[in-house]
C-alpha cells in the first residue's frame, strides 16, 4: 500500500512540474522570438549586434548594439498588449540595466565616455513592435 501511495504522490508531483516547465519553456521561446524581431528592426536601421543577453555582475541586457555614433542598450518586453509590456518594467530593473551597461562600457575603447542610448522595445501578442528610443534616459 505504501508503494502505491508513493507512486501516486510522485505522479502528482510530476504532473504539477511538467506544466510549469512547459510554461517556462514557452515564455523563454516567446522572449527569444521577441528579441529576434527587435534585432531585425535594429539591423534594418543599420545597427550591428554586439551582444545578446549579455550578463554582467550587475544584471542582464537583452541586446547590445552598435550604431555609428553610439552604443544602444536595449530591453525587450513582450506581453499581450503594449501597455502590459510597459507595465513589466520596474525601477529596480532599470537600475540593473544601468549598472550592467556601465560594466560593459568598461570593456570598450571609449569606456565611460562612450555615447550611449537606452532603448525599450515592446512587443504585443500579435508580434507588432514599438521601439522607444531613450526610454530610460542617460545615466
Secondary structure as GFF3:
##gff-version 3
##sequence-region A 1 139
A	DSSP	alpha_helix	2	44	.	.	.	ID=ss1
A	DSSP	beta_strand	48	55	.	.	.	ID=ss2
A	DSSP	beta_strand	60	67	.	.	.	ID=ss3
A	DSSP	beta_strand	70	78	.	.	.	ID=ss4
A	DSSP	alpha_helix	82	87	.	.	.	ID=ss5
A	DSSP	alpha_helix	91	105	.	.	.	ID=ss6
A	DSSP	three_ten_helix	111	113	.	.	.	ID=ss7
A	DSSP	beta_strand	116	123	.	.	.	ID=ss8
A	DSSP	beta_strand	129	132	.	.	.	ID=ss9
###
